[in-house]
């Protein structure tokens, strides 16, 4: 039978039997027609305003629809409250080529809608938080050869569908899936069952969710509209055949699903009614009511009504088989009134009779629709070709161009990593940052104010001096455990103030103490420790447990050492941040030079992002290494560098004792002048005198703060050793890890991230070099759509003689 033009499904009814009886329901031509429609749907043909022929099963939630589906397909579906009505189920029956073929079912997930939880479902679209993607994606889920195991697999497939964004593999073998979280209450995406078995007709139908009128919570009310819209959109399609399930225990006039059908123009004429639960027909109901329905005099539908009897709850609990169900159904309809008063309708009693009729009607509708489908596919393919003409392809040698630019970038990076002139910008920049880091750490070296504390010298205004390095500020943070007993002279410079010249061999100098230093001061360099002699004495006294005079507890010295390294983190973080930014800037510049022809393409923008992420990850690792090194330095003083430590300690002791002796002699000479009433001598001259008068220096006698000076020498000596070690560790990691990785690994990361070493490298390179990213994406979509419609065209051509064969 070949049809030239489609005819409305409502144009034929049960009286068309002579024509439809010619259809061999178990034949291959019918099966090929059913397969064709499924394949066309997968290729996205239906998205082009061409609804494909299909059977949709609708009914209210209590209409016995699940049992009807089981009867038609010969399987058992999940019946838990969690999933049975929360997503559509598409079932396709195929007749096995011979009776010896075993029953099997292929389960897959069709993803045609994407879920966005952030959308306001009350104001956005017919499907609330769901958005339709034009071309569906089908994901294989499982192949089942045990009919009894299928219900569990369907349940897991439904649960995967109700958790959009999750990998479906997570649910394939999951135990107790009902106890797992469920992201959405309903999904318009379908679970697909392809069932092959001997002796069954070719048939495909979609079990739509039961129509609901209310939800338990106000926030889920949008789901009522979603389900109603979803069901309505399926039943209003001109090429769909509607199977309406109506329970005989309910008032026909109150069917929500029937009301939806009645509201859609032409839908009623395409409807096959199925009366369910005849065993629960209310007692006393007159047979004439059922006769009027079956005759089409009441609640009429285009293709009339069938009546089916499915297992009751007790039989379901006893795991009744499909074969037993059909046998019990035959026994039921052999009883009164079905076998006598309603005998005229015997050809409409039974699930298999309904199934065969549906198969015939679907086959007929496919045949009459094929010409229109073919015309639509041809016309749309022409539209695609026309539009593609305005989207020329990128360069044919796109992959070569991409690899060439990457090789130029790789060579530039290697030259800058090696640092040979004139490509030494990176090395020089990093060296400058390392020098700044070192200076910032040196600024935090602990200082000592060598002036004799008030109360331990004559109460006369005497300039005091702190022992600091050339680039150190006299401010800082004193020991937090000691309350200072005195304050140095500050503010305005006074006559007689002077600055001790630096020692030539050490680059150290004695600076006037003209800054007030107090406990917890944050002035000056953050984290810097500046101690006074009396403060040192009080701190050592508090931290030394020994009762022997002059003894200093090593733990007290270690405490002071740890205090002086506590402020190293800020300069370390500044160094790491600056290095990251400088390397990023240089690499961005090199990449821009290498990709100068492609700056407006996805190639350059994506490569730049990959480089940025790579540098961020590399520097994140360096930051972790540096923090670990800092933690080690701050946890407990330690060194095996005995020789270096002694050298540093001796050198610091010499500097401190020299400064302390000079300060004591100046104080003595100034006190003598004041006692004699002499005018204060110029401080520069006085300092020269104090440094050169060896006899006067020798006559000073023992320094009452000698112990404090020696402790500070130990503290500063260790500080120098620790600083050098920490500085080398942090800078060495940058030089020997980050730069090395740039030379050896960065280019591979770029190739992997850009996907130019895969089997699709040529097409990917064309996409990367397209001038406009959005245009290229659209061009790829058009090419994919063209390929799909060419395939659809071929499938339609191959169907050829199917109409005549059927």
C-alpha positions in Angstrom: 0.0 0.0 0.0 1.5 3.3 -1.0 0.0 6.6 0.1 0.7 9.8 -1.8 -0.7 12.2 0.8 -1.2 12.0 4.5 -4.7 11.5 5.8 -5.8 12.5 9.3 -5.8 9.7 11.8 -9.4 10.5 12.6 -10.3 9.7 9.1 -10.2 5.9 9.7 -11.7 3.9 12.6 -12.4 0.4 13.6 -14.4 -0.1 10.4 -11.1 0.0 8.5 -10.4 -3.7 9.4 -10.4 -5.0 5.8 -7.5 -2.7 4.9 -5.6 -3.1 8.1 -6.0 -6.9 8.2 -3.6 -7.0 5.3 -0.8 -5.8 7.5 1.4 -8.6 8.8 2.1 -7.4 12.3 5.1 -9.8 12.8 6.6 -9.0 9.4 10.0 -7.2 8.9 8.4 -4.4 6.8 6.3 -3.3 9.8 9.3 -3.5 12.1 11.4 -1.4 9.7 8.7 1.3 9.7 8.8 1.4 13.5 12.6 1.5 13.6 12.6 4.3 11.0 10.5 6.6 13.1 12.7 6.0 16.1 15.8 6.7 14.0 14.3 9.9 12.6 13.5 11.1 16.1 17.1 10.4 17.2 18.4 12.4 14.2 16.4 15.5 15.3 13.8 15.4 12.5 10.9 15.9 14.9 12.5 19.2 16.2 11.8 20.8 12.8 8.0 21.2 13.4 7.3 17.8 12.1 5.8 15.6 14.8 6.5 12.0 13.9 3.8 9.3 14.2 3.7 7.8 17.7 1.3 6.4 20.3 1.1 8.3 23.6 -0.5 6.7 26.6 -2.3 9.0 29.0 -4.5 8.7 32.0 -5.2 10.0 35.5 -2.9 8.8 38.2 -5.4 6.1 39.4 -6.5 4.9 36.0 -4.4 1.7 36.0 -2.1 3.0 33.3 1.0 1.2 34.7 -0.7 -2.2 34.6 -1.9 -1.5 31.1 1.7 -0.7 30.0 2.8 -3.9 31.6 0.2 -5.9 29.8 1.0 -4.3 26.4 4.7 -4.8 26.7 4.9 -8.1 28.7 7.2 -6.6 31.3 6.9 -5.3 34.9 7.6 -1.6 35.6 8.6 -0.1 38.9 5.6 0.6 41.1 7.3 2.5 44.0 6.0 5.9 44.9 9.4 7.4 44.0 9.6 7.1 40.3 6.7 5.3 38.5 5.1 8.5 37.2 8.0 11.0 37.3 9.5 10.6 33.8 8.1 9.3 30.5 8.8 5.8 29.4 9.1 5.0 25.7 8.7 1.3 24.9 9.3 -0.2 21.5 8.4 -3.8 20.7 10.3 -5.7 18.0 9.4 -9.1 16.7 12.3 -11.5 16.9 13.3 -13.0 13.5 12.6 -16.6 14.7 11.0 -18.3 17.7 14.3 -19.4 19.0 15.5 -15.9 19.7 15.7 -15.1 23.4 13.9 -12.2 25.0 16.1 -9.1 25.5 15.7 -5.5 26.3 18.1 -2.6 25.6 17.7 0.3 28.1 18.9 3.8 27.2 18.4 7.4 28.3 17.3 10.1 26.0 18.4 13.6 27.0 16.4 16.2 25.1 15.9 18.7 28.0 18.5 20.4 30.3 17.7 21.5 33.8 18.5 24.9 35.3 17.7 25.0 39.1 18.2 28.8 39.2 15.3 29.6 36.8 12.2 31.0 38.4 9.8 28.2 37.3 6.7 30.3 38.0 7.5 32.8 35.2 9.7 30.9 32.8 8.4 28.8 29.9 6.0 25.8 29.6 8.4 23.4 31.2 9.4 25.4 34.2 13.1 24.9 35.0 13.6 22.6 31.9 14.9 23.8 28.5 14.6 21.8 25.3 17.7 21.0 23.3 16.8 20.6 19.7 18.8 17.4 18.9 18.3 14.6 21.5 21.2 12.7 22.9 20.8 8.9 23.5 23.0 7.3 26.2 23.1 3.5 26.4 22.3 2.4 30.0 22.0 -1.4 30.1 21.2 -4.5 28.2 18.9 -7.0 30.1 18.2 -10.6 29.1 16.3 -11.5 32.3 12.7 -10.3 32.1 12.4 -10.4 36.0 15.4 -8.1 36.4 14.1 -5.4 34.1 12.0 -3.6 36.7 15.0 -2.9 38.9 17.0 -1.6 35.8 14.2 0.7 34.8 14.0 2.0 38.4 17.8 2.8 38.3 17.4 4.4 34.8 14.6 6.5 36.0 16.6 7.6 39.1 19.5 8.6 36.8 17.1 10.6 34.8 15.8 12.3 37.9 19.3 13.4 38.8 20.3 15.6 35.9 24.0 16.4 35.7 25.0 13.1 37.3 26.9 10.5 35.4 24.3 7.7 34.6 27.0 5.1 35.1 26.7 5.9 38.9 23.2 4.3 38.9 23.7 1.3 36.6 24.6 -1.1 39.4 23.5 0.9 42.4 21.9 -0.9 45.3 18.8 0.6 47.2 18.5 3.3 44.6 15.4 4.6 46.2 17.4 5.7 49.2 19.7 7.9 47.0 19.0 11.7 46.7 16.7 12.9 43.9 17.4 16.3 42.4 14.1 16.8 40.6 10.5 15.7 41.1 9.9 15.2 37.4 11.9 15.0 34.2 10.6 15.3 30.6 13.6 13.2 29.5 12.7 9.7 28.5 13.8 6.3 29.6 13.8 4.1 26.4 13.2 0.4 26.3 13.8 -1.6 23.1 12.3 -5.1 23.6 12.9 -7.9 21.2 10.9 -11.1 21.7 9.4 -13.8 19.4 5.7 -13.6 18.5 5.0 -10.0 19.5 3.9 -7.3 17.0 6.1 -4.3 16.2 4.8 -1.4 18.3 6.1 1.8 19.9 4.4 3.9 22.5 5.2 6.5 25.1 3.9 6.2 28.7 3.3 9.8 29.7 3.2 10.8 33.4 -0.2 10.7 35.0 -2.0 14.0 35.1 -1.9 15.6 38.5 -3.9 18.4 40.0 -2.0 19.3 43.2 1.3 18.9 45.0 2.0 18.5 48.7 4.1 21.7 48.9 3.5 25.2 47.5 7.0 25.4 46.0 6.3 22.4 43.8 3.1 23.7 42.3 4.9 24.6 39.1 5.2 20.8 38.5 1.4 20.6 38.0 1.6 22.9 35.1 4.8 21.3 33.8 3.2 17.8 33.6 0.0 19.1 32.1 1.9 21.1 29.5 4.1 18.1 28.7 1.1 15.8 28.2 -0.8 18.4 26.2 2.2 19.0 23.9 2.2 15.3 23.1 -1.5 14.8 22.5 -2.0 17.8 20.4 0.5 16.6 17.7 -1.4 15.8 14.5 0.4 12.5 13.9 0.1 11.1 17.4 -2.3 8.3 18.3 -3.6 8.7 21.8 -4.3 5.8 24.1 -6.6 7.0 26.9 -6.8 4.8 30.0 -10.1 5.2 32.0 -10.8 3.3 35.1 -14.3 1.7 35.3 -14.3 2.3 39.1 -14.2 6.1 38.6 -16.7 8.6 37.2 -15.8 9.0 33.5 -16.9 12.7 33.7 -14.1 13.5 36.1 -11.2 12.4 34.0 -8.5 15.1 33.9 -6.6 13.3 31.0 -9.8 13.1 29.0 -10.5 16.8 29.6 -7.0 17.7 28.2 -7.7 15.6 25.1 -11.1 17.3 24.6 -9.4 20.7 24.8 -7.0 20.0 21.9 -8.5 20.4 18.5 -8.7 17.1 16.6 -7.2 15.1 19.5 -10.4 13.2 20.3 -10.6 11.8 16.8 -7.1 10.4 17.2 -7.9 8.7 20.5 -8.3 5.0 21.3 -10.0 4.5 24.7 -9.1 1.7 27.1 -11.4 0.8 30.0 -9.4 -0.6 32.9 -10.2 -2.3 36.1 -13.5 -4.0 34.9 -13.4 -6.2 37.9 -13.9 -3.1 40.1 -17.0 -2.0 38.2 -19.3 -0.6 40.9 -22.0 -3.1 41.9 -25.5 -2.3 40.5 -24.2 -0.4 37.5 -26.3 -1.2 34.5 -24.8 -3.0 31.5 -26.4 -0.5 29.3 -24.0 2.2 30.4 -21.0 0.2 29.2 -22.8 -0.7 26.0 -23.4 3.0 25.3 -19.7 3.7 25.8 -18.6 0.8 23.6 -21.1 1.8 21.0 -19.7 5.3 21.0 -22.9 6.9 22.2 -21.3 8.2 25.5 -17.8 9.6 26.1 -17.1 8.9 22.4 -13.5 8.8 21.1 -12.4 8.5 17.5 -11.3 4.9 17.5 -13.7 3.5 20.1 -13.0 1.7 23.3 -11.2 -1.5 24.3 -11.5 -3.2 27.7 -8.6 -4.9 29.4 -8.3 -6.8 32.7 -4.9 -6.6 34.4 -3.8 -8.5 37.6 -5.2 -7.2 40.9 -3.0 -6.3 43.8 -3.0 -9.8 45.3 -1.9 -11.3 42.1 0.8 -8.7 41.7 2.1 -9.4 45.2 2.3 -13.1 44.2 4.5 -12.1 41.2 2.0 -13.4 38.6 3.7 -13.9 35.2 2.7 -12.2 31.9 1.4 -15.4 30.5 -0.7 -16.1 33.6 -2.0 -12.6 33.5 -3.3 -13.0 29.9 -4.8 -16.4 30.8 -6.6 -14.9 33.7 -7.8 -12.1 31.5 -9.3 -14.6 29.0 -11.1 -16.3 31.9 -12.5 -13.0 33.1 -14.0 -12.0 29.7 -15.5 -15.5 29.4 -17.8 -14.6 32.3 -21.0 -12.6 32.3 -21.8 -10.0 31.2 -18.8 -9.9 28.9 -19.7 -13.3 27.3 -23.4 -12.7 26.8 -24.8 -9.2 27.1 -21.6 -7.6 25.7 -20.6 -10.4 23.4 -21.0 -8.2 20.3 -17.8 -6.3 21.5 -15.7 -9.5 22.0 -13.1 -8.2 19.5 -12.4 -5.3 21.9 -11.9 -7.4 25.0 -8.3 -8.2 26.0 -4.8 -6.7 26.0 -3.5 -8.5 23.0 -6.4 -7.4 20.9 -5.7 -3.8 21.9 -2.0 -4.3 21.2 -2.6 -5.7 17.7 -5.0 -2.9 16.9 -2.6 -0.3 18.0 0.2 -1.8 15.9 -2.0 -1.7 12.8 -3.1 1.8 13.4 0.5 3.0 14.1 1.7 1.3 10.9 -1.0 2.9 8.9 -0.3 6.3 10.2 3.5 5.9 9.5 2.7 4.9 5.9 0.4 7.9 5.2 2.8 10.3 6.8 6.0 9.2 5.0 5.5 11.4 2.0 5.2 14.5 4.2 8.2 13.5 6.2 10.3 13.0 3.1 9.2 16.4 1.7 10.0 18.1 5.0 13.4 16.5 5.3 14.3 17.5 1.7 13.1 21.1 2.2 15.0 21.5 5.5 18.2 20.1 4.0 18.0 22.7 1.3 17.6 25.4 3.9 20.7 24.1 5.8 22.8 24.1 2.6 21.7 27.6 1.8 22.6 28.9 5.3 25.9 27.0 5.3 27.0 28.8 2.2 27.3 32.0 4.3 29.7 30.2 6.7 32.9 29.4 4.8 35.3 26.9 6.3 38.5 28.1 8.1 41.9 27.4 6.4 42.2 23.8 5.3 45.6 23.6 6.9 44.3 24.8 10.2 46.1 22.2 12.3 49.4 23.1 10.7 48.8 26.7 11.5 48.0 26.0 15.1 51.0 23.7 15.6 53.3 26.3 13.9 52.2 29.0 16.3 52.6 26.7 19.3 56.2 25.8 18.2 57.0 29.5 17.9 55.7 30.0 21.4 57.6 27.0 22.7 60.9 28.3 21.2 60.4 31.7 22.7 59.7 30.3 26.1 62.8 28.2 26.0 65.0 31.1 25.0 63.7 33.2 27.9 64.0 30.4 30.4 67.7 29.9 29.4 68.1 33.7 29.7 70.8 34.2 27.1 71.1 37.8 25.9 68.9 39.4 24.4 66.3 37.0 25.8 67.1 37.6 29.5 64.1 39.7 30.4 62.5 37.0 32.5 65.7 36.0 34.3 66.6 39.6 35.1 63.1 40.3 36.3 63.0 37.3 38.6 66.5 38.2 39.8 65.3 41.7 40.7 62.3 40.3 42.6 64.6 37.9 44.5 66.8 40.8 45.5 63.8 42.7 46.7 62.7 39.7 48.6 66.1 39.4 50.3 66.1 43.1 51.2 62.6 42.8 52.7 63.7 39.9 54.8 66.9 41.8 55.9 64.7 44.7 57.0 63.2 42.3 59.5 66.5 41.5 61.2 66.2 42.1 65.0 67.6 45.4 66.2 69.1 46.4 69.5 69.0 49.8 71.1 72.5 50.0 72.8 71.8 53.1 74.9 72.1 52.4 78.7 68.6 52.3 80.2 67.4 55.1 82.4 68.0 54.3 86.0 71.3 52.6 85.1 73.1 55.9 84.2 73.0 59.5 85.3 69.6 61.2 84.7 70.9 63.5 82.1 69.6 64.0 78.5 72.0 61.9 76.5 71.4 60.9 72.8 70.9 57.2 72.4 71.6 54.9 69.5 70.1 51.7 68.1 72.2 49.1 66.2 70.6 48.7 62.9 71.7 47.8 59.4 72.0 50.5 56.7 68.5 49.9 55.3 66.7 49.3 58.5 64.2 51.6 60.2 64.7 52.1 63.9 61.0 51.4 64.5 59.7 47.9 65.0 58.0 45.5 67.3 59.6 45.0 70.7 59.3 41.8 72.6 55.6 41.4 73.3 56.2 39.9 76.7 58.0 42.9 78.2 56.6 46.3 79.2 59.2 49.0 78.4 60.4 51.0 81.4 61.6 53.9 79.4 61.3 55.7 76.0 64.1 57.1 73.9 64.2 60.7 73.0 62.1 61.2 69.9 60.8 63.7 67.4 62.7 66.9 66.9 66.5 66.7 66.4 68.4 68.3 69.4 71.9 69.8 69.5 74.3 67.2 70.4 72.5 64.4 68.5 74.9 62.6 66.2 75.1 59.5 64.0 77.8 56.9 64.4 79.4 56.1 61.0 79.0 52.6 59.6 81.7 50.0 60.2 83.5 49.6 57.0 83.8 45.8 57.1 80.1 45.1 58.0 78.0 47.8 56.4 76.4 48.3 59.8 75.9 51.6 61.5 74.6 53.1 64.7 71.6 55.3 64.2 70.2 57.8 66.6 67.2 56.4 68.4 64.7 59.2 67.6 61.7 56.9 67.4 59.5 56.0 70.3 59.2 52.3 70.5 56.4 50.8 72.6 54.8 47.4 73.2 52.7 46.0 70.3 53.8 48.9 68.0 53.0 48.3 64.4 55.1 51.2 63.1 57.9 50.6 60.7 58.4 47.1 59.1 55.6 44.7 60.0 57.0 41.8 62.0 60.3 43.5 62.8 61.7 43.1 66.4 63.7 45.9 68.0 64.9 45.2 71.6 66.1 47.5 74.4 68.7 46.3 76.8 66.5 46.4 79.8 63.7 44.7 77.8 66.2 41.9 76.9 67.1 41.5 80.6 63.5 41.3 81.7 62.6 38.8 78.9 65.5 36.6 79.7 64.6 36.7 83.4 61.1 35.6 82.7 62.1 32.8 80.4 65.0 31.4 82.4 64.2 28.9 85.1 67.7 28.6 86.5 68.3 30.2 89.9 72.0 30.7 89.2 73.0 34.3 88.5 74.2 34.9 84.9 72.8 31.7 83.5 70.7 32.0 80.4 68.3 29.2 79.5 68.8 28.0 75.8 65.0 27.8 75.5 64.9 31.6 76.2 67.4 32.2 73.4 65.3 30.0 71.1 62.2 31.9 72.0 63.9 35.1 70.9 65.1 33.5 67.7 61.6 32.3 66.8 60.2 35.8 67.6 62.5 37.3 65.0 61.4 35.1 62.1 57.6 35.5 62.9 57.2 38.3 60.3 58.6 36.5 57.2 55.3 35.5 55.7 54.2 38.9 54.2 57.4 39.4 52.2 57.3 35.8 51.1 53.7 36.2 49.9 54.6 39.4 48.1 57.5 37.6 46.3 55.3 34.7 45.2 52.6 37.0 44.0 55.0 39.3 42.1 56.8 36.3 40.5 53.5 34.8 39.3 52.4 38.1 37.8 55.7 38.8 36.1 55.9 35.3 34.6 52.3 35.7 33.5 52.9 39.0 31.8 56.0 37.8 29.9 54.3 34.6 28.7 51.2 36.6 27.6 53.5 38.8 25.6 55.3 35.8 24.0 52.0 34.1 23.2 50.6 37.2 21.6 53.7 37.5 19.4 53.4 33.8 18.4 49.7 34.1 17.7 49.8 37.6 16.1 47.7 36.4 13.1 45.1 34.8 15.3 44.4 37.3 18.1 40.7 37.5 17.4 40.2 33.7 17.4 39.3 31.1 20.0 42.8 29.7 19.5 44.5 32.7 21.2 41.8 33.3 23.9 41.8 29.6 24.9 45.6 29.3 24.8 45.9 32.3 27.0 43.5 30.8 29.5 45.4 27.5 29.6 48.7 29.4 30.2 47.1 31.4 33.0 45.7 28.2 34.7 49.1 26.5 34.2 51.0 29.3 35.9 48.5 29.6 38.7 48.8 25.9 39.4 52.6 26.0 39.3 52.8 29.0 41.6 50.2 27.4 44.0 52.6 24.5 44.4 55.5 26.9 45.1 53.4 28.7 47.6 52.7 25.5 49.4 56.4 24.6 49.4 57.4 28.1 50.7 54.8 27.9 53.5 56.2 24.5 54.5 59.7 26.0 54.6 58.5 28.9 56.6 56.7 26.6 59.1 59.9 24.7 59.6 61.8 27.9 60.3 59.2 29.2 62.7 58.6 25.9 64.6 62.1 25.3 66.1 65.5 26.8 65.5 67.8 24.3 63.9 71.1 24.2 61.9 73.9 21.8 61.2 76.0 24.6 59.8 78.1 24.9 62.9 81.0 26.7 61.2 78.8 29.2 59.5 76.7 29.8 62.6 79.8 30.5 64.7 81.1 32.9 62.1 77.9 34.8 62.0 77.5 34.8 65.8 81.1 36.1 66.3 80.7 38.7 63.7 77.4 40.0 65.2 79.0 40.0 68.7 81.9 42.1 67.5 79.5 44.6 65.9 77.3 44.8 69.0 80.1 45.1 71.5 81.8 47.8 69.4 78.6 49.8 69.3 77.9 49.2 72.9 81.4 50.3 74.0 81.2 53.5 71.9 77.8 54.4 73.3 79.0 53.8 76.9 82.0 56.1 76.4 79.9 58.8 74.8 77.5 58.7 77.8 80.5 58.9 80.2 82.1 61.9 78.5 78.8 63.7 78.2 78.1 63.1 81.9 81.5 64.6 82.8 80.9 67.7 80.7 77.6 68.3 82.3 79.1 67.8 85.8 81.8 70.3 85.0 79.4 72.7 83.4 81.1 72.5 80.0 79.4 73.1 76.8 78.5 69.9 75.0 81.1 68.9 72.4 80.1 68.4 68.8 78.8 64.9 68.6 80.7 63.9 65.5 84.0 64.9 67.2 82.9 63.2 70.4 82.1 59.9 68.5 85.5 60.0 66.9 87.1 60.5 70.3 85.0 57.6 71.8 86.1 55.3 69.0 89.8 56.2 69.0 90.5 56.6 72.7 91.6 53.1 73.4 92.6 53.9 77.0 89.3 55.5 77.8 87.5 52.5 76.3 89.6 50.1 78.4 88.9 52.1 81.6 85.1 51.6 81.1 85.3 48.2 82.8 82.8 45.4 82.4 79.5 46.1 80.6 76.6 45.5 83.0 74.6 44.4 80.0 77.2 42.1 78.5 74.9 39.1 78.9 72.1 40.8 76.9 74.5 41.8 74.2 75.8 38.2 73.8 72.3 36.8 73.7 71.4 39.3 70.9 74.5 38.2 69.0 73.3 34.6 69.2 69.9 35.6 68.0 71.1 37.7 65.1 73.7 35.1 64.1 71.1 32.4 63.8 68.7 34.8 62.1 71.4 35.4 59.3 71.8 31.6 58.9 68.0 30.9 58.8 67.3 33.9 56.5 69.9 32.7 53.9 68.5 29.1 54.0 64.9 30.2 53.7 65.7 32.7 50.9 67.6 30.0 48.9 64.7 27.5 49.3 62.0 29.8 48.0 64.0 31.3 45.1 65.5 28.0 44.2 62.1 26.4 43.8 61.1 29.1 41.3 64.2 28.7 39.3 64.5 25.0 39.2 60.9 23.9 39.2 58.6 26.6 37.7 61.0 27.7 34.9 62.0 24.1 34.2 58.3 23.1 33.9 57.7 26.0 31.5 60.4 24.6 29.2 59.3 21.0 29.4 55.6 20.7 30.2 53.8 23.9 29.2 53.6 23.1 25.5 52.1 19.7 26.2 49.5 21.2 28.4 48.6 23.7 25.6 48.2 20.9 23.1 46.1 18.8 25.4 43.9 21.7 26.5 43.4 22.8 22.9 42.6 19.2 21.8 45.0 19.4 18.8 46.4 15.9 19.4 43.2 13.9 19.2 41.5 12.2 16.3 39.4 15.3 15.8 42.4 17.6 15.7 41.8 18.9 12.2 38.2 19.9 12.8 39.1 21.2 16.2 41.8 23.4 14.7 39.3 24.8 12.2 37.1 25.7 15.0 39.9 27.3 16.9 41.0 29.5 14.0 37.5 30.7 13.1 37.4 34.5 13.3 34.1 34.5 15.2 33.6 32.0 17.9 29.8 32.1 17.8 29.7 31.8 14.1 32.0 28.8 14.1 29.9 27.1 16.8 26.8 27.7 14.7 28.6 26.5 11.6 29.5 23.2 13.4 25.9 22.9 14.5 24.7 23.4 10.9 27.2 20.8 9.7 26.0 18.3 12.3 22.4 19.0 11.4 23.1 18.6 7.7 24.8 15.2 8.4 21.7 14.1 10.4 19.3 15.1 7.7 21.3 13.5 4.9 21.3 10.3 6.9 17.5 10.7 7.4 17.2 11.3 3.7 19.1 8.0 3.0 16.9 6.1 5.5 13.7 7.4 3.9 15.1 6.4 0.5 16.0 2.9 1.7 12.5 2.4 3.1 11.5 2.3 -0.6 9.1 -0.5 -1.2 8.1 -0.8 2.5 4.6 0.5 1.7 4.1 -2.0 -1.1 5.6 -4.8 1.0 3.3 -4.1 3.9 
